[in-house]
Amino acid sequence: MAESNDEQIDQFIIFAGYGEVMHRFQLLEMGLWGLLSKSIKPATTMDQAIAKVKKWNGTTLGELMRGMKGQTHWPPELLAKLLRSVEIRNYLAHHFLREYFIAERSMENRKTATQELADLANWLDALSAELDDHLATQGITTLEVLDPETAAEIDALRPKDWLYFIDQ
C-alpha cells in the first residue's frame, strides 16, 4: 500500500521530532558531563583531559546516572526526573520507532506519535533548565553565561571537522 503525500509528510515530522528529542537527550547528557568535568584537575594536560572525555563518550546515560545517583548534592525530585529520563531515552532508542511502525497506519497513531514527541521535547526543556540551575549551585555554568573571552577560548577548541572521530 503506497503512502499518501500527507502520510509522507507526517512520517517526516515524526522522524524530525524523534531526532530533536534524541538531540535534547544528548544536550542533557552534556550537562551531566559538567559534573564529570569537576574531576579534571588543574594540572591535567589537554591529552589527559581529551582521554577522559573519550571515556565519557563511551558511557551511556544510564551508566552515567548509575555512577552519579549516590552523590549527595542531588535534590530528590531532580534525581528522580533524571533517572526517569534514562528510562524514557532507552525506550525511545530501543522501542519507540519499532512499535510505531508495527502499529496500524492511521492518522490517529501519527498524531499520537507527534504529540508524544512534542510533549517529551517540552519535558526535556524543563528538565534541562532545572539541571542547569542545579549545576550552577555546584559551580558549573552554561556557555551562555560565560564571559566573552572564556567563551571564545572554549569555542576555539571545537573540532574543525564533523565525524572527526571515525577511523576512515
C-alpha positions in Angstrom: 0.0 0.0 0.0 1.5 3.3 -1.1 1.7 6.2 1.4 -0.2 9.3 0.6 1.6 12.6 0.4 0.1 13.6 3.8 1.4 10.4 5.3 4.8 11.0 4.0 4.8 14.5 5.5 3.6 13.2 8.8 6.3 10.5 8.8 8.9 13.1 8.1 7.6 15.2 11.0 7.8 12.2 13.3 11.4 11.4 12.3 12.3 15.1 12.7 10.7 15.2 16.1 12.4 11.9 17.1 15.7 13.4 16.1 15.1 16.6 18.0 14.1 14.7 21.2 17.2 12.5 21.0 19.3 15.6 20.4 17.8 17.1 23.6 18.8 14.0 25.5 22.4 14.4 24.3 22.3 18.0 25.5 21.1 16.8 28.9 23.9 14.3 29.0 26.4 17.1 28.1 25.1 19.0 31.1 25.9 16.0 33.3 29.4 15.9 31.8 29.8 19.3 33.6 29.7 17.4 36.8 32.3 15.0 35.5 34.5 17.8 34.4 34.9 18.8 38.1 37.2 15.7 38.3 39.7 17.1 35.9 42.4 18.6 38.0 44.0 22.0 37.0 47.4 20.3 36.2 45.8 17.9 33.7 47.2 18.1 30.2 44.9 18.6 27.2 45.7 15.0 26.1 44.7 13.6 29.5 41.5 15.7 29.5 40.6 14.5 26.0 41.2 10.9 27.1 38.7 11.4 29.9 36.1 12.9 27.5 36.6 10.0 25.1 35.9 7.6 28.0 32.7 9.6 28.8 31.7 9.3 25.2 31.6 5.6 25.6 29.4 5.8 28.6 25.6 5.5 28.3 23.2 7.9 30.0 22.2 5.0 32.2 25.8 4.2 33.3 26.4 7.9 33.9 23.4 8.2 36.2 24.2 5.0 38.0 27.6 6.5 38.8 26.1 9.8 39.9 22.9 8.9 41.7 24.6 8.4 45.0 26.1 11.9 45.1 24.7 13.8 47.9 24.2 17.1 46.1 21.1 16.0 44.2 17.7 17.3 45.1 15.5 14.2 45.3 12.9 15.4 42.7 15.6 16.3 40.2 17.4 12.9 40.7 14.0 11.1 40.2 13.5 13.0 36.9 17.0 12.3 35.7 16.6 8.6 36.5 13.2 8.7 34.7 14.9 10.3 31.7 17.1 7.3 31.4 14.1 5.0 31.1 12.5 7.3 28.6 15.6 7.7 26.5 16.1 3.9 26.4 12.5 3.4 25.4 12.9 5.9 22.6 16.2 4.4 21.4 15.2 0.8 21.5 11.4 0.6 21.1 9.6 3.8 20.1 10.1 3.6 16.3 9.8 -0.2 16.1 6.5 -0.1 18.0 5.3 2.9 16.0 5.9 1.1 12.7 4.3 -2.1 13.9 1.1 -0.2 14.9 -1.7 0.2 12.4 -1.0 3.1 10.0 -3.5 5.7 10.9 -3.9 9.4 11.3 -4.6 8.9 15.0 -1.3 7.0 15.5 0.6 9.6 13.6 -1.0 12.3 15.7 -0.2 10.4 18.9 3.4 9.9 18.0 3.8 13.6 17.0 2.2 14.7 20.3 4.2 12.4 22.4 7.5 13.6 20.9 6.4 17.3 21.3 5.5 16.6 25.0 8.8 14.9 25.6 10.7 17.8 24.0 8.9 20.2 26.4 9.6 18.0 29.4 13.3 17.8 28.4 13.5 21.5 28.1 12.1 21.9 31.6 14.4 19.2 33.0 17.4 20.7 31.3 16.6 24.1 32.8 16.2 22.5 36.2 19.6 20.7 35.7 21.3 23.9 34.6 20.0 25.7 37.8 21.3 22.8 39.9 24.7 22.7 38.2 25.0 26.4 38.8 24.8 25.7 42.6 27.7 23.2 42.0 29.8 25.9 40.4 29.2 24.7 36.8 27.9 27.3 34.4 26.5 27.2 31.0 28.2 28.6 27.9 25.6 31.3 27.7 26.6 33.0 30.9 30.4 32.8 30.4 32.4 36.0 29.8 33.1 36.5 26.1 36.8 35.8 26.4 36.3 32.4 28.1 33.5 31.5 25.7 35.9 32.3 22.7 38.6 30.1 24.2 36.1 27.2 24.5 34.8 27.8 21.0 38.4 27.6 19.7 38.6 24.1 21.0 35.7 22.9 18.8 36.7 20.2 16.2 37.0 21.7 12.8 35.7 18.7 11.0 32.5 16.7 11.6 32.8 13.0 12.1 36.4 13.5 13.0 36.3 10.6 15.4 35.5 7.9 12.9 38.5 6.0 11.7 38.4 6.0 7.9 
